[in-house]
Amino acid sequence: MNYLVIQRTREFGIRLSLGATPSDVLRLYFAEPRGLIGAGACLGLAGSVLLVRFIANLLFGTAPQDPFTFAAVPILLAAVALAASYIPARASNADRSDCGPAIRVDAGSPSFTKSVSA
């Protein structure tokens, strides 16, 4: 997730300089992780429903089709995944009001060498 924030830091800086609020930038950042979390939860639930009969004899203290477990585990994993997404977004200053460093071009970046050589 940190890699995604670093890739999009310049985009976030441009959006902030054009008038987007920091909450708009965070909402934009969380669109991709939310989709991944939702897809993972759906695939995980479908896989667990299909495969629970194979591990039923390994479960102690819970029924194989326990609705509380089927609800609690995806919610807990989604909360952990959102926290793992939120921490890099806040730590990288992607939504801070100072957008100058975010849109500054580094001399070693490929876009700088293209613009100089063109």
N, C-alpha and C positions, 0 to 999 in steps of 0.2 A: 504494500500500500504506500509505503514511503516513496518508492520508485515512481509511482503514478503521480504523486504530489510534485516531486522534483521535475518530472517531465512537463507538467502543466503550470509551473510557477510563472512563466512568462505570460501565458494566457490569463492567469488570474490577475497579474499586474495590469495587463491591458484592460481587462474588464473593470478593475477598480478605478483606473484612470479615466475610463469612459463613464463612470458614475454608478457602477454596481455597488451595492452595500456588501459588507463582509458576510452577512448572513446569506446573501444571494450566492456568493462565491462558495461558501461551505455547502450550501444546498446543491450547487452544481457538482462539487467534488463528490458528494455522497450519492449521486445518482448511479455511478458505476458499481460501487460496493453493494448498494441495496439490491441491484439486479443480480449480482453474484451470490449474495446471501439468500435471496429468494429462490434462485435456481438450485442452489445447494440444498436448501431446506426441502424443496419439493422432491428432488432426486433422492435425498436421504430418507425421507419418509416413505416414498414408494419402495425403495430398496429394503427398508427395514420391515415393511409389511409383507413383502414377498419372501424375505429370508429369515423371518423370526421363527418359523417352524423348525429350521435346521439347528438353531441354538436354544431351543426351548428347554432342553435338559440342563443347560448351563446357567439358567436364571434361577436365583434363589431369593425368595421373599417377594417376588413380583410375578404377576401373570404374564404370559407371552403377549397378550393383546391389551396391556394395561393402558387405558386412555390418559391417565395422568402422566405417565412416562413418555408417551407419544406426543404430548403437548409440551411438557416441561423441557425436554432435551433440546428440541429445535429453538425454543425461546431462549434458553441459556446460551446455546451456541451462537445465536444471532446477536445477543447482547455482547458477547465476547468479541465477535467479528466487528461489530460497530465500534466498540472501544478501540480495537486494533486499527480501525480506519480513522477514528477521531484523533487519536494521539499524534500521528504523523502530520495530519492536516493542521493542527494547532501548533505543533513544534516547528514546522517549517515556515511559519509566519505567512502562509499563503493568503490569509484574509486580512492582513494588517493594512493600515491606511497608507503607509509609505510604499508606494508602488514603483519608485525609481529603481531601486536595486533589482526588482523582479523583471523589469523590461530592459535593463542594461545589457548590451551585447558583450560577451567575453571575447577577447582576442583569439582564443584557441577554439572557439566554437565553429562548427562547419558553416553556419549562416554568415558569420563574420568574414571568413575567407572567401565565400562566394560573392559577398557584396563588395569586397575590396578588389577581387580579381575581375569583376564584371565591368 
